[in-house]
Amino acid sequence: MIEYRSDVRPDAAVIAQLFAAAPLNRPLDDVERIGRMYAASNLVVTAWDGKRLVGILRGWTDGAFDGYICDLAVSPDVQRQGVGRKLLQLATSGKPDVQFVVRASQIAREYYEYLGWQKIENGWFLARQR
């Protein structure tokens, strides 16, 4: 049975392993950077199968108006079992005034559309330098 928690932040190396398995395009060879990514985030929900991390969501929200989903990774062996949906539900529930935004890969776009998220066209980004 999958247990969901928002009170624990896994070790960055464990997160990197999940990203590699999922797969998620993140700096897998820079565990210290992954640690900084999670230390600075105020919205982290995890999914555990016993002591094994099988899913994680990372984001930010001010709790009043804006929210951003940065990462959603689910281990391949538990995909299509509702883990990603539950992580998103737990992250966004209880925040009726917040509009959440996500930037997604082509595969993930289809997933968010399937879940009922609306596509937006009015955005820009400043690319990272490394």
DSSP file (Angstrom, degrees, kcal/mol; ACC not computed):
  #  RESIDUE AA STRUCTURE BP1 BP2  ACC     N-H-->O    O-->H-N    N-H-->O    O-->H-N    TCO  KAPPA ALPHA  PHI   PSI    X-CA   Y-CA   Z-CA
    1    1 A M              0   0    0      0, 0.0    49,-0.5     0, 0.0     2,-0.3   0.000 360.0 360.0 360.0 134.9    0.0    0.0    0.0
    2    2 A I  E     -A   49   0A   0     47,-0.1     2,-0.4    45,-0.0    47,-0.2  -0.623 360.0-156.4 -81.6 132.1    1.3    3.4   -1.0
    3    3 A E  E     -A   48   0A   0     45,-2.8    45,-2.8    -2,-0.3     2,-0.4  -0.928   5.6-150.5-109.9 133.5    1.7    6.0    1.9
    4    4 A Y  E     +A   47   0A   0     -2,-0.4     2,-0.4    43,-0.2    43,-0.2  -0.868  18.7 176.6-107.4 135.5    1.7    9.7    1.0
    5    5 A R  E     +A   46   0A   0     41,-2.4    41,-3.5    -2,-0.4    -2,-0.0  -0.994  28.7 178.4-140.6 143.8    3.6   12.2    3.2
    6    6 A S  S    S+     0   0    0     -2,-0.4    38,-0.2    39,-0.2    -1,-0.1   0.252  79.0  73.8-119.6   7.3    4.3   15.9    3.1
    7    7 A D  S    S+     0   0    0     39,-0.1     2,-0.4     1,-0.0    38,-0.1   0.276  88.3  64.5-104.9  10.1    6.3   16.0    6.3
    8    8 A V        -     0   0    0     36,-0.2    -3,-0.1    -3,-0.0    38,-0.0  -0.995  58.3-158.0-137.7 140.1    9.5   14.3    5.0
    9    9 A R        -     0   0    0     -2,-0.4     3,-0.1    36,-0.0    -3,-0.0  -0.964  25.4-135.4-115.6 115.1   12.1   15.3    2.4
   10   10 A P        -     0   0    0      0, 0.0     5,-0.0     0, 0.0     2,-0.0  -0.206  34.1 -84.5 -64.8 158.8   14.0   12.4    1.0
   11   11 A D    >>  -     0   0    0      1,-0.1     4,-2.0     4,-0.0     3,-0.6  -0.344  39.2-118.7 -58.8 143.2   17.8   12.5    0.6
   12   12 A A  H 3> S+     0   0    0      1,-0.3     4,-2.5     2,-0.2     5,-0.1   0.829 113.6  56.8 -58.8 -34.2   18.8   14.2   -2.7
   13   13 A A  H 3> S+     0   0    0      2,-0.2     4,-1.7     1,-0.2    -1,-0.3   0.871 106.6  49.6 -66.0 -35.9   20.5   11.0   -3.9
   14   14 A V  H <> S+     0   0    0     -3,-0.6     4,-1.9     2,-0.2    -2,-0.2   0.899 110.7  49.8 -68.1 -41.4   17.3    9.0   -3.4
   15   15 A I  H  X S+     0   0    0     -4,-2.0     4,-2.7     1,-0.2    -2,-0.2   0.919 108.5  53.1 -62.2 -43.7   15.4   11.7   -5.4
   16   16 A A  H  X S+     0   0    0     -4,-2.5     4,-2.2     1,-0.2    -1,-0.2   0.877 106.6  53.0 -60.3 -38.3   18.0   11.5   -8.2
   17   17 A Q  H  X S+     0   0    0     -4,-1.7     4,-1.9     2,-0.2    -1,-0.2   0.912 110.3  47.2 -63.1 -42.6   17.5    7.7   -8.4
   18   18 A L  H  X S+     0   0    0     -4,-1.9     4,-2.5     2,-0.2    -2,-0.2   0.921 110.2  52.8 -65.2 -43.2   13.7    8.2   -8.8
   19   19 A F  H  <>S+     0   0    0     -4,-2.7     5,-2.4     1,-0.2    -2,-0.2   0.904 109.6  49.4 -57.3 -42.0   14.3   10.9  -11.4
   20   20 A A  H  <5S+     0   0    0     -4,-2.2    -1,-0.2     3,-0.2    -2,-0.2   0.875 115.2  43.4 -66.1 -37.7   16.5    8.5  -13.4
   21   21 A A  H  <5S+     0   0    0     -4,-1.9    -2,-0.2     1,-0.2    -1,-0.2   0.828 118.9  42.2 -75.9 -32.5   14.0    5.7  -13.2
   22   22 A A  T  <5S-     0   0    0     -4,-2.5    -1,-0.2    -5,-0.1    -2,-0.2   0.816 112.7-123.6 -60.0 -42.6   10.9    7.8  -14.0
   23   23 A P  T   5 +     0   0    0      0, 0.0     2,-0.4     0, 0.0    -3,-0.2   0.796  46.9 168.9 -83.4 154.1   12.7    9.2  -16.2
   24   24 A L      < -     0   0    0     -5,-2.4     2,-1.7     2,-0.1     4,-0.1  -0.997  39.2-120.8-130.2 132.5   12.6   12.9  -15.4
   25   25 A N        +     0   0    0     -2,-0.4    -5,-0.1     2,-0.1    -6,-0.0  -0.540  64.5 126.7 -77.9  87.4   14.9   15.4  -17.2
   26   26 A R  S    S-     0   0    0     -2,-1.7     2,-2.4   -10,-0.1     3,-0.2  -0.849  77.0 -78.8-135.2 170.1   16.8   16.8  -14.2
   27   27 A P    >   +     0   0    0      0, 0.0     3,-2.1     0, 0.0     7,-0.3  -0.418  54.3 169.8 -74.6  75.1   20.5   17.3  -13.3
   28   28 A L  T 3  S+     0   0    0     -2,-2.4     3,-0.2     1,-0.3    -8,-0.1   0.762  72.5  54.7 -61.4 -27.7   21.0   13.7  -12.2
   29   29 A D  T 3  S+     0   0    0      1,-0.2     2,-0.4    -3,-0.2    -1,-0.3   0.399  99.5  66.3 -87.6   3.9   24.7   14.0  -12.0
   30   30 A D    <>  +     0   0    0     -3,-2.1     4,-1.9     1,-0.1     3,-0.4  -0.678  54.0 165.6-126.8  76.5   24.5   17.0   -9.6
   31   31 A V  H  > S+     0   0    0     -2,-0.4     4,-2.4     1,-0.2    -1,-0.1   0.848  76.8  58.9 -62.8 -35.3   23.0   15.6   -6.4
   32   32 A E  H  > S+     0   0    0      1,-0.2     4,-1.9     2,-0.2    -1,-0.2   0.898 105.6  49.7 -61.4 -39.5   23.9   18.8   -4.4
   33   33 A R  H  > S+     0   0    0     -3,-0.4     4,-2.5     2,-0.2    -1,-0.2   0.904 108.0  52.6 -66.6 -41.5   21.9   20.8   -6.9
   34   34 A I  H  X S+     0   0    0     -4,-1.9     4,-2.0    -7,-0.3    -2,-0.2   0.910 107.6  53.5 -59.7 -40.9   18.9   18.5   -6.4
   35   35 A G  H  X S+     0   0    0     -4,-2.4     4,-2.3     1,-0.2    -1,-0.2   0.908 109.1  47.6 -59.1 -42.7   19.2   19.0   -2.7
   36   36 A R  H  X S+     0   0    0     -4,-1.9     4,-1.7     2,-0.2    -2,-0.2   0.881 107.4  57.0 -65.7 -38.2   19.1   22.8   -3.2
   37   37 A M  H  < S+     0   0    0     -4,-2.5    -1,-0.2     1,-0.2    -2,-0.2   0.921 113.8  38.9 -57.6 -44.4   16.1   22.5   -5.4
   38   38 A Y  H >< S+     0   0    0     -4,-2.0     3,-1.0     1,-0.2    -2,-0.2   0.833 110.2  58.4 -78.9 -32.9   14.2   20.7   -2.7
   39   39 A A  H 3< S+     0   0    0     -4,-2.3    -1,-0.2     1,-0.2    -2,-0.2   0.834 108.7  47.3 -63.8 -31.6   15.5   22.8    0.2
   40   40 A A  T 3< S+     0   0    0     -4,-1.7     2,-0.4    -5,-0.2    -1,-0.2   0.451  94.4  94.9 -90.2  -0.9   14.1   25.9   -1.5
   41   41 A S    <   -     0   0    0     -3,-1.0    19,-0.2    -4,-0.2     3,-0.1  -0.735  52.9-165.4 -97.2 139.0   10.6   24.5   -2.2
   42   42 A N  S    S+     0   0    0     17,-0.5     2,-0.4    -2,-0.4    18,-0.2   0.313  77.3  61.4-103.0   8.9    7.7   24.9    0.1
   43   43 A L  E     + B   0  59A   0     16,-1.5    16,-2.4    -5,-0.1     2,-0.4  -0.865  59.1 151.2-138.4 101.4    5.5   22.2   -1.5
   44   44 A V  E     + B   0  58A   0     -2,-0.4     2,-0.4    14,-0.2    14,-0.2  -0.989  13.4 177.5-134.6 124.2    6.8   18.7   -1.4
   45   45 A V  E     - B   0  57A   0     12,-2.0    12,-2.4    -2,-0.4     2,-0.3  -0.993  11.4-164.6-126.4 133.9    4.6   15.5   -1.3
   46   46 A T  E     -AB   5  56A   0    -41,-3.5   -41,-2.4    -2,-0.4     2,-0.4  -0.836  12.4-148.9-120.4 156.0    6.1   12.1   -1.4
   47   47 A A  E     -AB   4  55A   0      8,-2.8     7,-2.8    -2,-0.3     8,-1.4  -0.991  19.0-168.7-123.9 131.6    4.8    8.6   -2.1
   48   48 A W  E     -AB   3  53A   0    -45,-2.8   -45,-2.8    -2,-0.4     2,-0.7  -0.955  23.4-162.6-126.4 137.2    6.3    5.6   -0.3
   49   49 A D  E >  S-AB   2  52A   0      3,-2.7     3,-1.6    -2,-0.4     2,-0.5  -0.887  81.9 -53.9-110.9  93.6    6.0    1.8   -0.8
   50   50 A G  T 3  S-     0   0    0     -2,-0.7   -47,-0.1   -49,-0.5     0, 0.0  -0.633 121.7 -21.5  68.3-123.3    7.4    0.8    2.6
   51   51 A K  T 3  S+     0   0    0     -2,-0.5     2,-0.5    -3,-0.1    -1,-0.2   0.352 117.8 101.5 -96.9   5.0   10.8    2.5    2.8
   52   52 A R  E <  S-B   49   0A   0     -3,-1.6    -3,-2.7     2,-0.0     2,-0.5  -0.803  71.9-131.4 -98.1 125.8   11.1    3.0   -0.9
   53   53 A L  E     +B   48   0A   0     -2,-0.5    -5,-0.2    -5,-0.2     3,-0.1  -0.619  34.7 164.8 -71.2 120.6   10.4    6.3   -2.5
   54   54 A V  E     +     0   0A   0     -7,-2.8    21,-3.1    -2,-0.5     2,-0.3   0.476  60.9  17.4-117.4  -7.7    8.0    5.7   -5.5
   55   55 A G  E     -BC  47  74A   0     -8,-1.4    -8,-2.8    19,-0.2     2,-0.3  -0.975  56.8-178.8-162.4 149.1    6.7    9.2   -6.2
   56   56 A I  E     -BC  46  73A   0     17,-2.4    17,-2.6    -2,-0.3     2,-0.4  -0.990   7.7-167.4-152.3 143.7    7.5   12.8   -5.5
   57   57 A L  E     -BC  45  72A   0    -12,-2.4   -12,-2.0    -2,-0.3     2,-0.4  -0.997  10.2-173.3-128.0 135.2    6.0   16.2   -6.3
   58   58 A R  E     +BC  44  71A   0     13,-2.1    12,-2.8    -2,-0.4    13,-1.8  -0.988  20.9 128.4-128.8 140.1    7.8   19.5   -5.8
   59   59 A G  E     -BC  43  69A   0    -16,-2.4   -16,-1.5    -2,-0.4   -17,-0.5  -0.941  41.9-114.1-165.2-172.2    6.5   23.0   -6.2
   60   60 A W  E     + C   0  68A   0      8,-2.0     8,-2.9    -2,-0.3     2,-0.3  -0.978  26.6 169.6-136.2 148.2    6.0   26.4   -4.7
   61   61 A T  E     - C   0  67A   0     -2,-0.3     6,-0.2     6,-0.2    -2,-0.0  -0.970  35.0-148.5-154.7 148.7    2.9   28.3   -3.7
   62   62 A D        -     0   0    0      4,-1.9     5,-0.1    -2,-0.3    -1,-0.1   0.509  45.2-129.6 -88.1  -6.2    2.1   31.5   -1.8
   63   63 A G  S    S+     0   0    0      3,-0.6    34,-0.2     1,-0.1    35,-0.1   0.389  94.0  61.9  78.0  -4.3   -1.1   29.7   -0.7
   64   64 A A  S    S-     0   0    0      2,-0.2    -1,-0.1    33,-0.1     3,-0.1   0.662 121.1 -13.3-123.5 -29.4   -3.2   32.7   -1.7
   65   65 A F  S    S+     0   0    0      1,-0.4    34,-2.5    33,-0.1     2,-0.3   0.562 112.7  44.4-145.3 -49.5   -2.9   33.2   -5.5
   66   66 A D  E     + d   0  99A   0     32,-0.2    -4,-1.9     2,-0.0    -3,-0.6  -0.837  46.7 171.6-118.2 148.5   -0.2   31.4   -7.4
   67   67 A G  E     -Cd  61 100A   0     32,-1.7    34,-1.7    -2,-0.3     2,-0.4  -0.988  10.9-162.1-149.7 150.2    1.3   27.9   -7.4
   68   68 A Y  E     -Cd  60 101A   0     -8,-2.9    -8,-2.0    -2,-0.3     2,-0.6  -0.991  11.7-147.8-138.1 126.1    3.8   26.1   -9.6
   69   69 A I  E     +Cd  59 102A   0     32,-2.8    34,-0.7    -2,-0.4   -10,-0.3  -0.848  21.3 173.4 -92.1 119.0    4.4   22.4   -9.9
   70   70 A C  E     +     0   0A   0    -12,-2.8     2,-0.4    -2,-0.6   -11,-0.2   0.883  61.0  16.5 -93.7 -47.0    8.1   21.9  -10.7
   71   71 A D  E     +C   58   0A   0    -13,-1.8   -13,-2.1     2,-0.0     2,-0.3  -0.984  48.3 173.8-133.4 139.7    8.6   18.1  -10.5
   72   72 A L  E     +C   57   0A   0     -2,-0.4     2,-0.4   -15,-0.2   -15,-0.2  -0.867  18.7 167.6-141.0 110.2    6.2   15.1  -10.7
   73   73 A A  E     -C   56   0A   0    -17,-2.6   -17,-2.4    -2,-0.3     2,-0.4  -0.984  10.4-178.1-128.8 134.0    8.1   11.8  -10.8
   74   74 A V  E     -C   55   0A   0     -2,-0.4   -19,-0.2   -19,-0.2     5,-0.1  -0.998  34.6-109.6-132.4 132.9    6.6    8.3  -10.3
   75   75 A S    >>  -     0   0    0    -21,-3.1     3,-2.0    -2,-0.4     4,-0.5  -0.336  29.9-122.8 -58.5 136.8    8.5    5.0  -10.4
   76   76 A P  G >4 S+     0   0    0      0, 0.0     3,-0.8     0, 0.0    -1,-0.1   0.803 107.7  62.5 -54.8 -32.4    7.7    3.0  -13.5
   77   77 A D  G 34 S+     0   0    0      1,-0.2    -2,-0.1     3,-0.0   -23,-0.0   0.627 112.1  36.1 -73.9 -10.8    6.5    0.0  -11.5
   78   78 A V  G X4>S+     0   0    0     -3,-2.0     3,-0.9   -24,-0.2     5,-0.6   0.290  87.8 121.6-120.5   8.3    3.7    2.0   -9.9
   79   79 A Q  T <<5S+     0   0    0     -3,-0.8    -4,-0.0    -4,-0.5     0, 0.0  -0.367  70.8  31.3 -66.7 154.2    2.7    4.2  -12.8
   80   80 A R  T 3 5S+     0   0    0      1,-0.1    -1,-0.2    -2,-0.0    -3,-0.0   0.724  94.4  98.3  66.4  24.9   -0.9    3.9  -14.0
   81   81 A Q  T < 5S-     0   0    0     -3,-0.9    -2,-0.1     0, 0.0    -1,-0.1   0.211 104.7 -98.6-120.4  11.5   -2.0    3.2  -10.4
   82   82 A G  T  >5S+     0   0    0      3,-0.0     4,-2.3     4,-0.0     5,-0.2   0.535  86.8 124.7  88.0   7.0   -3.1    6.7   -9.5
   83   83 A V  H  ><S+     0   0    0     -5,-0.6     4,-2.5     2,-0.2     5,-0.2   0.946  76.4  44.3 -67.1 -48.3    0.1    7.8   -7.7
   84   84 A G  H  > S+     0   0    0      1,-0.2     4,-2.3     2,-0.2     5,-0.2   0.918 114.0  50.6 -61.1 -43.9    0.7   10.9   -9.8
   85   85 A R  H  > S+     0   0    0      1,-0.2     4,-2.5     2,-0.2    -1,-0.2   0.915 111.5  48.2 -59.4 -43.9   -2.9   11.9   -9.6
   86   86 A K  H  X S+     0   0    0     -4,-2.3     4,-2.8     2,-0.2     5,-0.2   0.899 109.2  52.5 -66.9 -40.9   -2.9   11.5   -5.8
   87   87 A L  H  X S+     0   0    0     -4,-2.5     4,-2.1     1,-0.2    -1,-0.2   0.932 112.8  45.3 -59.5 -45.0    0.4   13.5   -5.4
   88   88 A L  H  X S+     0   0    0     -4,-2.3     4,-2.1     2,-0.2     5,-0.2   0.903 112.4  51.5 -64.0 -41.8   -1.2   16.3   -7.5
   89   89 A Q  H  X S+     0   0    0     -4,-2.5     4,-2.1     1,-0.2    -2,-0.2   0.931 111.7  46.1 -61.9 -46.0   -4.5   16.1   -5.5
   90   90 A L  H  < S+     0   0    0     -4,-2.8    -1,-0.2     1,-0.2    -2,-0.2   0.875 113.5  49.8 -65.5 -36.8   -2.7   16.3   -2.2
   91   91 A A  H  < S+     0   0    0     -4,-2.1    -1,-0.2    -5,-0.2    -2,-0.2   0.852 120.7  33.3 -70.1 -34.5   -0.5   19.2   -3.4
   92   92 A T  H >< S+     0   0    0     -4,-2.1     3,-1.1    -5,-0.1    -2,-0.2   0.648  92.3 104.6-100.1 -17.0   -3.4   21.3   -4.7
   93   93 A S  T 3< S+     0   0    0     -4,-2.1    -4,-0.0     1,-0.2    -3,-0.0  -0.313  79.7  26.9 -69.2 150.1   -6.2   20.5   -2.3
   94   94 A G  T 3  S+     0   0    0      1,-0.1    -1,-0.2     2,-0.0     3,-0.1   0.608  99.1  94.2  76.4  12.4   -7.2   23.0    0.3
   95   95 A K    X   +     0   0    0     -3,-1.1     3,-1.6     1,-0.1   -32,-0.1  -0.488  38.9 157.3-130.7  62.8   -6.0   25.9   -1.8
   96   96 A P  T 3  S+     0   0    0      0, 0.0    -1,-0.1     0, 0.0   -32,-0.1   0.697  73.9  53.7 -66.7 -18.8   -9.1   27.0   -3.7
   97   97 A D  T 3  S+     0   0    0    -34,-0.2     2,-0.4    -3,-0.1   -33,-0.1   0.499  91.3  94.0 -91.3  -3.7   -7.8   30.5   -4.4
   98   98 A V    <   -     0   0    0     -3,-1.6     2,-0.6    -6,-0.2   -32,-0.2  -0.757  60.4-153.5 -97.8 131.6   -4.5   29.3   -6.0
   99   99 A Q  E     -d   66   0A   0    -34,-2.5   -32,-1.7    -2,-0.4     2,-0.3  -0.916  19.4-150.7 -98.3 118.4   -4.0   28.8   -9.7
  100  100 A F  E     -d   67   0A   0     -2,-0.6     2,-0.3   -34,-0.2   -32,-0.2  -0.702  11.4-167.8 -93.0 142.0   -1.4   26.1  -10.3
  101  101 A V  E     -d   68   0A   0    -34,-1.7   -32,-2.8    -2,-0.3     2,-0.3  -0.939   3.6-173.8-126.0 147.4    0.8   26.1  -13.4
  102  102 A V  E     -d   69   0A   0     -2,-0.3     2,-0.5   -34,-0.2   -32,-0.1  -0.997  19.4-145.0-140.4 144.1    3.1   23.4  -14.7
  103  103 A R        -     0   0    0    -34,-0.7     2,-0.3    -2,-0.3    -2,-0.0  -0.956  35.6-175.1-105.6 125.6    5.6   23.2  -17.5
  104  104 A A        -     0   0    0     -2,-0.5    -2,-0.0     1,-0.0   -34,-0.0  -0.887  27.5-117.8-131.8 151.4    5.5   19.8  -19.0
  105  105 A S     >  -     0   0    0     -2,-0.3     4,-2.6     1,-0.1     5,-0.2  -0.217  48.7 -94.5 -69.9 171.5    7.2   17.5  -21.6
  106  106 A Q  H  > S+     0   0    0      1,-0.2     4,-1.4     2,-0.2     5,-0.1   0.919 127.6  46.9 -57.8 -45.7    5.1   16.2  -24.5
  107  107 A I  H  > S+     0   0    0      1,-0.2     4,-1.3     2,-0.2    -1,-0.2   0.928 113.9  47.8 -62.8 -44.7    4.3   12.9  -22.6
  108  108 A A  H  > S+     0   0    0      1,-0.2     4,-2.8     2,-0.2     5,-0.3   0.831 102.7  63.6 -67.7 -31.6    3.4   14.8  -19.5
  109  109 A R  H  X S+     0   0    0     -4,-2.6     4,-2.4     1,-0.2    -1,-0.2   0.928 102.9  49.0 -57.0 -44.5    1.2   17.3  -21.4
  110  110 A E  H  X S+     0   0    0     -4,-1.4     4,-2.2     1,-0.2    -1,-0.2   0.873 110.6  51.6 -62.6 -37.1   -1.0   14.4  -22.4
  111  111 A Y  H  X S+     0   0    0     -4,-1.3     4,-1.9     2,-0.2    -2,-0.2   0.940 110.5  46.4 -65.8 -48.3   -1.2   13.3  -18.8
  112  112 A Y  H  <>S+     0   0    0     -4,-2.8     5,-2.6     1,-0.2     4,-0.4   0.892 112.5  50.9 -64.1 -38.1   -2.2   16.7  -17.5
  113  113 A E  H ><5S+     0   0    0     -4,-2.4     3,-1.5    -5,-0.3    -1,-0.2   0.925 108.0  53.2 -62.2 -43.4   -4.8   17.1  -20.2
  114  114 A Y  H 3<5S+     0   0    0     -4,-2.2    -1,-0.2     1,-0.3    -2,-0.2   0.855 107.1  52.4 -58.1 -36.8   -6.1   13.7  -19.2
  115  115 A L  T 3<5S-     0   0    0     -4,-1.9    -1,-0.3    -5,-0.1    -2,-0.2   0.525 124.9-103.0 -80.2  -5.0   -6.4   14.9  -15.6
  116  116 A G  T < 5 +     0   0    0     -3,-1.5    -3,-0.2    -4,-0.4    -2,-0.1   0.548  68.4 149.5  97.6   7.5   -8.4   18.0  -16.7
  117  117 A W      < -     0   0    0     -5,-2.6     2,-0.4    -6,-0.2    -1,-0.3  -0.466  45.1-122.3 -70.9 148.6   -5.7   20.6  -16.5
  118  118 A Q        -     0   0    0     -2,-0.1     2,-0.2     1,-0.0    -1,-0.1  -0.768  17.8-122.3 -97.6 137.2   -6.2   23.5  -19.0
  119  119 A K        -     0   0    0     -2,-0.4     2,-0.3    -6,-0.0    -1,-0.0  -0.531  27.3-156.6 -73.8 139.9   -3.5   24.4  -21.5
  120  120 A I        -     0   0    0     -2,-0.2     3,-0.1     1,-0.1    -1,-0.0  -0.897  19.1-174.5-119.0 151.9   -2.2   28.0  -21.4
  121  121 A E        +     0   0    0     -2,-0.3     2,-1.1     1,-0.1    -1,-0.1   0.478  63.6  86.7-117.5  -8.9   -0.6   30.0  -24.1
  122  122 A N        +     0   0    0      2,-0.0     2,-0.3     0, 0.0    -1,-0.1  -0.534  65.8 103.7-102.8  70.0    0.4   33.2  -22.3
  123  123 A G        -     0   0    0     -2,-1.1     2,-0.3    -3,-0.1     0, 0.0  -0.982  39.8-171.1-146.6 158.8    3.8   32.5  -20.8
  124  124 A W        -     0   0    0     -2,-0.3     2,-0.3     2,-0.0    -2,-0.0  -0.919   9.0-158.7-138.1 163.4    7.5   33.2  -21.2
  125  125 A F        -     0   0    0     -2,-0.3     2,-0.6     2,-0.0    -2,-0.0  -0.994  17.9-135.1-145.1 154.6   10.6   31.9  -19.5
  126  126 A L        -     0   0    0     -2,-0.3    -2,-0.0     0, 0.0     0, 0.0  -0.950  37.8-124.4-105.7 115.9   14.2   33.0  -19.0
  127  127 A A        -     0   0    0     -2,-0.6     2,-0.1     1,-0.1    -2,-0.0  -0.244  23.1-109.6 -64.7 144.9   16.4   30.0  -19.8
  128  128 A R        -     0   0    0      1,-0.1    -1,-0.1     2,-0.0     0, 0.0  -0.369  18.2-134.9 -68.5 155.0   18.8   28.8  -17.1
  129  129 A Q              0   0    0      1,-0.1    -1,-0.1    -2,-0.1    -2,-0.1   0.596 360.0 360.0 -91.8 -12.1   22.5   29.4  -17.9
  130  130 A R              0   0    0      0, 0.0    -1,-0.1     0, 0.0    -2,-0.0   0.313 360.0 360.0-148.8 360.0   23.7   26.0  -16.9
